[in-house]
Amino acid sequence: MTHVITQACCNDAACVPVCPADCIHPAESEPGFASAEMLWIDPEECIDCGACADVCPVDAIYPENRLPDDLQPFVEINSMLAHLRRGSLTRGGAQNAPTGRRAGPSGRVEVTSGPLRVAIVGTGPSAVFAAEELLATAGPGVRVSIFDRLPVAGGLIRFGVSPDHVHTKRALRRFPQVAQDPRVSLFLNVEIGGHIQVAELLEHHHAVIVAVGAAGDRKLGVAGEDLPGSHAAREFVAWYNGHPDHADAVWDLSGERVVVIGNGNVALDVARVLTAHPDELAATDIAEHALRALRESNVREVVVVGRRGPESAAFTFPELVGLSRLTSTAVRASGVEPADAVATPRDPAGFPSALKTGLVADLARRRPDDRRTIELRFLRSPDAILGSGSVTGVRLGLNRTTADGIEPTGETEVLSCGLVLRSIGYEVVPMPGLPFDEHRRTIPHAAGRVTDPGTGEPLAGLYATGWVKRGPSGVIGTNRPDARETVAGLLDDFRSGHLARPAKEEGELAALVSERRPRAVDLKGWLEMERIACGGGRP
């Protein structure tokens, strides 16, 4: 028997170093880790010890004989990826590939002249990974202050993951372990750049790590985009997840069709929530106000529009596998030919696009029925959002695939709808007190050290990790090596004396926060809110 990695995989890679058989791939030290859409277990190498399942933060790993029916396809997926990797090694494509073992920390910092004090701005995955790395490598002589402008922690795990992805949301369990470490102080409901400035944080800390993610949205740049009824999918996701900034939003769900522009995982999440039976959603942690509105919804069809073909779709193949196996919602595809066969790749790197194409080809063969429907419509580009006082439809330009990519055919089609959600990517927004690269839409940096945009020189004490560092890309686990690089640079700078000693004493930070933000939430207050939210249970 073997263990199987399934749809919920977040690429955290905590499973890799505990595996005694080195059978989980790709590891951080192997080619393709940064771009992998999920990890997999080689069934021929697995010794069924279960160590990987014990440490998986999202419960994505199962013994094969206990795999739920809806996750059965992942037995074949793990096996196929392992087979492709073995074939690649045999052909010499990666003969010198390192093993799955992750190198340990380069060295523990010995703090001898008072504690190393670091502020982390944000409470999402990148912030948690940075805090974990600091606590693990700086030993007892470190103090970490964690800030978030919201009164609750979790970032996009809490407010950006679909409520029906219960396993993925279990990644939130990492934060209480960090926040309750005696070396950590928690300051929620405090806005950096508002209540307290970055420069003031540096007066109280040796260093500041910014890990706030991306709070903005990319624009389509087409006529009618600002009409009522045209919104960013991020706002809709935040609404049904109970984000405080969006809890009072009102959405027009009176029409039978919604069009989602973009075909990443967020687009699929939105489509699933809009077409799911409300009783199914009631079993999740969806916000009550959203559940009430969805019970009254008239939406029967969601069309998810992609500019390219399925092989180039932004959604991950585990998400597409999950979508294709929905039972309460009909899922079909158009804009592609239902090909009889799809070429099998010779390397794991080619597997995601081949699997996507094959699954979409299967979906293209499906016929409409009377259930609520999600349609994946490919090779379409938004030309204009139609309407006068509000949205009445979308005009799409048809594309065709060429050797160089895609090109417009000159033909158009119109889809009538009352709601358009653009899901073409998040966007990092500038933070007061920090430089910003307007072209890349990130904080300028060198290996995580924030740099002066004019000289390219590091700005002492300032660091970045996560989306503000690399842009809005990757999965949860992508933030781990990203944070490790940033923290390694910070600790190197501390060892070499490049970080200024804080001007303020350690105990003065809490007084400053209390003065500027009397409604700040500390660890005790946050734990009490989580206890109440969990019905009296532990967070």
PEDAGI-V207779 format. One record per pair of residues at least 24 apart in sequence whose C-alpha atoms are under 10 Angstrom apart, sorted by sequence separation. I is the first residue (numbers start at 1). J is the second residue. If there is no record, write none. Layout:
BEGIN
i->(I,I)
j->(J,J)
END
This chain:
BEGIN
i->(11,15,21,22,23,116,117,118,119,120,121,122,123,124,228,229,274,275,276,336,337,338,392,393,394,435,443,444,445,463,11,13,16,21,109,115,116,117,118,119,120,121,122,123,274,275,310,336,337,338,339,340,391,392,393,394,434,442,443,444,445,11,12,13,20,21,108,115,116,117,118,119,120,121,122,123,128,153,274,275,309,310,333,334,338,339,391,392,393,394,441,442,443,444,463,10,11,12,19,20,21,110,111,114,115,116,117,118,119,120,121,122,123,127,233,274,275,308,309,333,334,336,337,338,379,381,391,392,393,441,442,443,463,9,10,11,19,21,24,105,108,109,110,111,113,114,115,116,117,118,119,120,121,122,127,232,233,274,301,332,333,336,337,338,379,380,386,390,391,392,434,441,442,443,462,9,10,11,19,20,108,109,110,111,112,114,115,123,124,125,126,229,230,231,232,233,237,300,301,302,303,304,305,306,331,332,333,334,335,379,383,385,386,387,390,391,440,441,442,461,7,8,9,19,107,108,109,110,111,123,124,125,230,237,240,271,272,301,303,305,332,333,334,382,383,384,385,386,387,440,441,442,460,7,9,19,20,105,106,107,108,109,110,111,122,123,124,125,271,303,332,333,334,381,382,383,385,386,387,440,441,6,7,18,19,20,43,105,109,110,122,123,124,125,146,234,237,270,271,331,332,333,334,380,382,385,386,436,461,5,6,18,19,104,105,109,122,123,124,146,153,233,234,237,240,271,330,331,332,333,380,460,461,5,6,17,18,19,40,41,123,124,144,145,233,236,268,270,317,318,321,332,333,385,448,4,5,6,15,16,17,18,40,43,44,124,144,153,317,320,321,324,331,332,385,447,448,4,5,15,16,18,41,42,43,151,152,153,233,234,237,267,268,316,317,320,324,330,331,332,447,448,449,450,3,4,5,15,18,40,41,42,43,45,144,150,151,152,233,267,315,316,317,318,319,330,331,431,448,449,461,462,3,4,14,15,40,41,42,44,143,144,145,146,147,148,149,150,151,267,317,318,321,324,330,331,430,447,448,449,460,461,2,3,4,13,14,15,16,39,40,42,43,44,143,144,145,146,147,148,149,150,151,250,251,311,313,314,316,317,320,321,324,330,428,429,447,448,460,461,2,3,14,15,16,38,40,41,42,43,143,144,145,146,147,148,149,150,247,249,250,253,264,312,313,316,317,320,329,330,331,336,382,427,428,446,447,448,449,460,2,14,15,40,41,42,142,143,144,145,146,147,148,149,150,220,247,248,249,252,253,256,257,258,263,311,312,315,329,330,331,332,333,334,335,336,426,427,428,445,447,448,449,1,2,4,13,14,15,39,40,132,140,141,142,143,144,145,146,147,148,149,247,248,251,254,255,256,257,258,259,260,261,262,263,264,311,312,317,329,330,331,332,333,334,335,336,428,447,448,1,2,3,13,14,42,132,135,140,147,148,149,242,247,250,251,253,254,255,256,257,258,259,260,261,262,263,310,311,313,328,329,330,331,332,333,334,335,336,428,446,2,3,12,13,42,128,131,139,146,147,148,149,241,242,243,253,254,255,256,257,258,259,260,261,262,263,310,311,312,313,327,328,329,330,331,332,333,334,335,427,428,449,1,2,3,11,12,129,132,147,149,240,241,242,252,253,254,255,256,257,258,259,260,261,262,263,310,311,312,328,329,330,331,332,333,334,335,426,427,1,2,3,10,12,15,125,128,129,132,135,149,240,241,242,251,252,253,255,256,257,258,259,260,261,262,310,311,426,1,2,3,5,9,10,124,125,128,131,239,240,241,242,252,263,267,268,309,310,311,425,426,2,3,4,5,9,10,124,127,128,131,135,239,240,241,242,265,266,267,280,309,310,425,3,4,8,9,10,123,125,128,129,135,238,240,241,263,264,265,266,310,311,3,8,9,10,125,128,239,240,263,264,265,269,276,310,324,5,8,9,124,128,239,240,262,263,264,265,268,272,276,277,309,310,323,8,9,123,262,263,264,265,268,271,276,277,6,7,8,25,131,240,262,263,265,266,275,276,5,6,7,24,236,240,265,269,272,275,5,6,264,265,268,275,4,5,6,25,26,123,145,155,156,264,4,5,25,155,156,272,3,4,5,24,155,156,3,4,5,23,26,145,155,156,272,2,3,4,25,145,2,3,4,6,144,1,2,3,4,5,143,146,1,2,3,4,31,123,144,145,146,147,148,149,335,1,3,7,30,144,147,148,335,336,6,119,123,147,313,335,5,6,7,30,31,117,118,119,120,121,122,310,4,6,7,30,31,117,310,4,6,29,30,115,309,310,5,6,29,30,121,122,308,309,310,4,5,28,29,30,121,122,300,301,302,303,304,305,306,307,308,309,4,6,27,28,29,30,121,300,301,302,303,304,305,306,307,308,309,3,4,5,6,27,28,29,30,300,301,302,303,304,305,306,307,308,2,4,5,26,27,28,29,299,300,301,302,303,304,305,306,307,308,4,25,26,27,28,29,160,163,299,300,301,302,303,304,305,306,307,3,4,24,25,27,28,159,160,162,305,306,307,23,24,159,160,161,162,304,305,306,22,23,24,121,160,161,163,305,22,131,159,160,162,163,21,22,119,130,159,160,162,20,21,121,130,158,159,160,161,19,20,120,130,159,160,18,19,119,127,129,156,159,17,18,118,119,127,128,158,159,160,16,17,18,118,126,127,158,159,16,17,117,119,126,127,158,159,16,17,118,119,125,126,127,13,17,117,118,119,120,121,122,124,125,126,14,117,118,119,120,121,122,123,124,125,155,13,116,117,118,119,120,121,122,123,124,307,115,116,117,118,119,120,121,122,123,307,308,309,115,116,117,118,119,120,121,122,152,305,307,308,309,120,121,152,307,308,309,150,151,307,308,312,150,150,277,275,276,309,275,276,308,309,274,275,308,274,275,307,308,272,274,307,272,307,271,272,162,271,161,162,165,271,161,164,271,160,162,163,268,58,59,60,162,58,59,60,161,162,164,268,58,59,160,164,57,58,162,163,314,57,58,59,162,314,57,58,59,164,303,12,57,58,263,56,57,58,263,303,56,57,58,259,262,263,302,57,164,169,256,257,258,259,260,261,262,301,12,57,164,257,302,303,304,305,163,164,166,262,299,302,304,305,306,163,164,165,166,261,262,299,304,163,164,165,261,262,299,163,164,261,162,163,164,162,163,162,163,158,261,259,258,259,257,255,270,270,267,230,267,268,229,230,259,267,8,10,258,259,266,267,7,8,9,10,227,229,257,258,259,265,266,267,8,9,12,223,224,225,226,227,228,257,258,259,260,261,262,263,264,266,316,7,8,222,223,224,225,227,228,229,230,256,257,258,259,260,261,262,263,264,7,8,10,220,221,222,223,224,225,227,228,229,230,255,256,257,258,259,260,261,262,263,264,8,220,221,222,223,224,227,228,229,230,255,256,257,258,259,260,261,262,263,220,221,222,223,224,227,228,229,254,255,256,257,258,259,260,261,262,220,224,226,227,228,229,254,255,260,220,226,227,253,254,224,225,252,253,224,252,251,224,225,224,236,235,233,234,235,229,230,231,232,233,234,229,230,231,232,233,234,228,229,230,231,232,233,234,228,229,230,231,232,233,234,227,228,229,230,231,232,233,234,227,232,233,232,225,225,225,220,219,220,218,219,220,217,218,219,217,218,219,217,218,219,217,218,219,216,217,218,216,217,218,214,215,216,217,214,215,216,217,213,214,215,216,213,214,215,216,213,214,215,212,213,214,212,212,210,210,214,214,213,198,199,210,197,198,199,197,198,199,197,198,194,197,193,194,210,192,193,209,192,193,209,210,77,192,193,209,74,73,71,74,73,73,285,71,70,71,70,73,208,209,210,211,212,213,214,207,208,209,210,211,212,213,214,71,93,206,207,208,209,210,211,212,213,214,70,91,206,207,208,209,210,211,212,213,70,205,206,207,208,209,210,211,212,213,70,210,211,212,213,214,88,89,202,210,211,213,214,87,88,202,210,213,84,87,88,202,84,85,86,87,84,85,86,83,84,85,199,83,84,85,198,81,82,83,84,81,82,84,80,81,84,80,81,211,81,81,80,81,211,77,209,77,209,37,38,77,209,37,38,36,37,38,37,209,37,208,207,206,207,207,207,206,206,207,206,207,205,206,207,205,206,207,205,206,203,204,205,206,202,203,204,205,202,203,204,205,202,203,204,205,201,202,203,204,205,202,203,204,200,201,204,200,204,205,171,204,203,168,201,204,7,9,200,7,8,7,8,6,7,36,37,200,7,36,7,8,35,38,7,37,6,32,33,36,196,32,195,196,31,195,157,156,195,196,195,196,26,194,195,187,190,185,186,190,185,187,190,191,187,190,189,190,188,189,190,191,187,189,190,188,189,190,188,189,187,188,189,130,186,187,188,130,186,187,188,129,130,186,187,127,129,185,186,188,126,127,185,186,188,126,127,184,186,187,126,186,125,126,124,126,118,119,120,121,179,180,120,179,180,120,129,133,176,179,180,129,132,133,179,130,134,138,125,126,129,130,133,134,137,176,125,126,128,129,130,132,133,137,176,124,125,126,127,128,129,130,131,132,133,125,126,127,129,130,131,133,134,138,125,126,129,130,133,134,137,124,125,126,128,129,130,132,133,126,127,130,131,134,126,130,134,125,126,129,130,176,143,176,145,175,145,173,172,151,151,152,150,151,149,150,151,118,148,147,148,152,153,147,151,152,116,147,151,152,146,152,153,116,151,152,105,107,106,109,105,108,109,111,116,107,111,117,107,109,110,116,117,106,109,116,114,113,117,115,114,37,38,35,36,37,35,36,38,34,35,34,36,34,35,33,34,33,34,34,34,28,28,28,11,12,13,14,10,11,12,13,10,11,12,13,9,10,11,12,14,9,10,11,12,13,9,10,11,12,13,11,12)
j->(35,39,45,46,47,140,141,142,143,144,145,146,147,148,252,253,298,299,300,360,361,362,416,417,418,459,467,468,469,487,36,38,41,46,134,140,141,142,143,144,145,146,147,148,299,300,335,361,362,363,364,365,416,417,418,419,459,467,468,469,470,37,38,39,46,47,134,141,142,143,144,145,146,147,148,149,154,179,300,301,335,336,359,360,364,365,417,418,419,420,467,468,469,470,489,37,38,39,46,47,48,137,138,141,142,143,144,145,146,147,148,149,150,154,260,301,302,335,336,360,361,363,364,365,406,408,418,419,420,468,469,470,490,37,38,39,47,49,52,133,136,137,138,139,141,142,143,144,145,146,147,148,149,150,155,260,261,302,329,360,361,364,365,366,407,408,414,418,419,420,462,469,470,471,490,38,39,40,48,49,137,138,139,140,141,143,144,152,153,154,155,258,259,260,261,262,266,329,330,331,332,333,334,335,360,361,362,363,364,408,412,414,415,416,419,420,469,470,471,490,37,38,39,49,137,138,139,140,141,153,154,155,260,267,270,301,302,331,333,335,362,363,364,412,413,414,415,416,417,470,471,472,490,38,40,50,51,136,137,138,139,140,141,142,153,154,155,156,302,334,363,364,365,412,413,414,416,417,418,471,472,38,39,50,51,52,75,137,141,142,154,155,156,157,178,266,269,302,303,363,364,365,366,412,414,417,418,468,493,38,39,51,52,137,138,142,155,156,157,179,186,266,267,270,273,304,363,364,365,366,413,493,494,39,40,51,52,53,74,75,157,158,178,179,267,270,302,304,351,352,355,366,367,419,482,39,40,41,50,51,52,53,75,78,79,159,179,188,352,355,356,359,366,367,420,482,483,40,41,51,52,54,77,78,79,187,188,189,269,270,273,303,304,352,353,356,360,366,367,368,483,484,485,486,40,41,42,52,55,77,78,79,80,82,181,187,188,189,270,304,352,353,354,355,356,367,368,468,485,486,498,499,41,42,52,53,78,79,80,82,181,182,183,184,185,186,187,188,189,305,355,356,359,362,368,369,468,485,486,487,498,499,41,42,43,52,53,54,55,78,79,81,82,83,182,183,184,185,186,187,188,189,190,289,290,350,352,353,355,356,359,360,363,369,467,468,486,487,499,500,42,43,54,55,56,78,80,81,82,83,183,184,185,186,187,188,189,190,287,289,290,293,304,352,353,356,357,360,369,370,371,376,422,467,468,486,487,488,489,500,43,55,56,81,82,83,183,184,185,186,187,188,189,190,191,261,288,289,290,293,294,297,298,299,304,352,353,356,370,371,372,373,374,375,376,377,467,468,469,486,488,489,490,43,44,46,55,56,57,81,82,174,182,183,184,185,186,187,188,189,190,191,289,290,293,296,297,298,299,300,301,302,303,304,305,306,353,354,359,371,372,373,374,375,376,377,378,470,489,490,44,45,46,56,57,85,175,178,183,190,191,192,285,290,293,294,296,297,298,299,300,301,302,303,304,305,306,353,354,356,371,372,373,374,375,376,377,378,379,471,489,46,47,56,57,86,172,175,183,190,191,192,193,285,286,287,297,298,299,300,301,302,303,304,305,306,307,354,355,356,357,371,372,373,374,375,376,377,378,379,471,472,493,46,47,48,56,57,174,177,192,194,285,286,287,297,298,299,300,301,302,303,304,305,306,307,308,355,356,357,373,374,375,376,377,378,379,380,471,472,47,48,49,56,58,61,171,174,175,178,181,195,286,287,288,297,298,299,301,302,303,304,305,306,307,308,356,357,472,48,49,50,52,56,57,171,172,175,178,286,287,288,289,299,310,314,315,356,357,358,472,473,50,51,52,53,57,58,172,175,176,179,183,287,288,289,290,313,314,315,328,357,358,473,52,53,57,58,59,172,174,177,178,184,287,289,290,312,313,314,315,359,360,53,58,59,60,175,178,289,290,313,314,315,319,326,360,374,56,59,60,175,179,290,291,313,314,315,316,319,323,327,328,360,361,374,60,61,175,314,315,316,317,320,323,328,329,59,60,61,78,184,293,315,316,318,319,328,329,59,60,61,78,290,294,319,323,326,329,60,61,319,320,323,330,60,61,62,81,82,179,201,211,212,320,61,62,82,212,213,329,61,62,63,82,213,214,62,63,64,82,85,204,214,215,331,62,63,64,85,205,63,64,65,67,205,63,64,65,66,67,205,208,64,65,66,67,94,186,207,208,209,210,211,212,398,65,67,71,94,208,211,212,399,400,71,184,188,212,378,400,71,72,73,96,97,183,184,185,186,187,188,376,71,73,74,97,98,184,377,72,74,97,98,183,377,378,74,75,98,99,190,191,377,378,379,74,75,98,99,100,191,192,370,371,372,373,374,375,376,377,378,379,75,77,98,99,100,101,192,371,372,373,374,375,376,377,378,379,380,75,76,77,78,99,100,101,102,372,373,374,375,376,377,378,379,380,75,77,78,99,100,101,102,372,373,374,375,376,377,378,379,380,381,78,99,100,101,102,103,234,237,373,374,375,376,377,378,379,380,381,78,79,99,100,102,103,234,235,237,380,381,382,99,100,235,236,237,238,380,381,382,99,100,101,198,237,238,240,382,100,209,237,238,240,241,100,101,198,209,238,239,241,100,101,201,210,238,239,240,241,100,101,201,211,240,241,100,101,201,209,211,238,241,100,101,201,202,210,211,241,242,243,100,101,102,202,210,211,242,243,101,102,202,204,211,212,243,244,102,103,204,205,211,212,213,100,104,204,205,206,207,208,209,211,212,213,102,205,206,207,208,209,210,211,212,213,243,102,205,206,207,208,209,210,211,212,213,396,205,206,207,208,209,210,211,212,213,397,398,399,206,207,208,209,210,211,212,213,243,396,398,399,400,212,213,244,399,400,401,243,244,400,401,405,244,245,372,371,372,405,372,373,405,406,372,373,406,373,374,406,407,372,374,407,373,408,373,374,265,374,265,266,269,375,266,269,376,266,268,269,374,165,166,167,269,166,167,168,269,270,272,376,167,168,269,273,167,168,272,273,424,168,169,170,273,425,169,170,171,276,415,125,170,171,376,170,171,172,377,417,171,172,173,374,377,378,417,173,280,285,372,373,374,375,376,377,378,417,129,174,281,374,419,420,421,422,281,282,284,380,417,420,422,423,424,282,283,284,285,380,381,418,423,283,284,285,381,382,419,284,285,382,284,285,286,285,286,286,287,285,394,393,393,394,393,392,421,423,421,385,422,423,385,386,415,423,165,167,415,416,423,424,165,166,167,168,385,387,415,416,417,423,424,425,167,168,171,382,383,384,385,386,387,416,417,418,419,420,421,422,423,425,475,167,168,382,383,384,385,387,388,389,390,416,417,418,419,420,421,422,423,424,168,169,171,381,382,383,384,385,386,388,389,390,391,416,417,418,419,420,421,422,423,424,425,170,382,383,384,385,386,389,390,391,392,417,418,419,420,421,422,423,424,425,383,384,385,386,387,390,391,392,417,418,419,420,421,422,423,424,425,384,388,390,391,392,393,418,419,424,385,391,392,418,419,390,391,418,419,391,419,419,393,394,394,421,421,420,421,422,417,418,419,420,421,422,418,419,420,421,422,423,418,419,420,421,422,423,424,419,420,421,422,423,424,425,419,420,421,422,423,424,425,426,420,425,426,426,420,421,422,422,422,423,422,423,424,422,423,424,423,424,425,424,425,426,425,426,427,425,426,427,426,427,428,425,426,427,428,426,427,428,429,426,427,428,429,427,428,429,430,428,429,430,428,429,430,429,431,431,434,441,442,442,431,432,443,431,432,433,432,433,434,433,434,431,434,431,432,448,431,432,448,432,433,449,450,318,433,434,450,318,318,318,321,321,322,534,321,321,322,322,325,460,461,462,463,464,465,466,460,461,462,463,464,465,466,467,325,347,460,461,462,463,464,465,466,467,468,325,346,461,462,463,464,465,466,467,468,326,461,462,463,464,465,466,467,468,469,327,467,468,469,470,471,346,347,460,468,469,471,472,346,347,461,469,472,344,347,348,462,345,346,347,348,346,347,348,346,347,348,462,347,348,349,462,346,347,348,349,347,348,350,347,348,351,348,349,479,350,351,351,352,483,351,483,352,486,315,316,355,487,316,317,316,317,318,318,490,319,490,490,490,491,493,494,494,498,499,499,500,499,500,501,500,501,502,501,502,500,501,502,503,500,501,502,503,501,502,503,504,502,503,504,505,502,503,504,505,506,504,505,506,503,504,507,504,508,509,476,509,509,476,509,512,316,318,509,317,318,318,319,318,319,348,349,512,320,349,321,322,349,352,322,352,322,348,349,352,512,349,512,513,349,513,476,476,515,516,516,517,348,516,517,510,513,509,510,514,510,513,516,517,514,517,517,518,517,518,519,520,517,519,520,519,520,521,520,521,520,521,522,464,520,521,522,465,521,522,523,465,466,522,523,464,466,522,523,525,464,465,523,524,526,465,466,523,525,526,466,526,466,467,466,468,461,462,463,464,522,523,464,523,524,465,476,480,523,526,527,477,480,481,527,479,483,487,475,476,479,480,483,484,487,526,476,477,479,480,481,483,484,488,527,476,477,478,479,480,481,482,483,484,485,478,479,480,482,483,484,486,487,491,479,480,483,484,487,488,491,479,480,481,483,484,485,487,488,482,483,486,487,490,483,487,491,483,484,487,488,538,506,539,509,539,510,539,539,519,520,521,520,521,520,521,522,490,520,520,521,525,526,521,525,526,491,522,526,527,522,529,530,494,529,530,484,488,488,491,488,491,492,494,499,491,495,501,492,494,495,501,502,492,495,502,501,501,506,506,506,474,475,473,474,475,474,475,477,474,475,475,478,477,478,477,478,478,479,481,482,478,480,481,474,475,476,477,474,475,476,477,475,476,477,478,475,476,477,478,480,476,477,478,479,480,477,478,479,480,481,480,481)
END
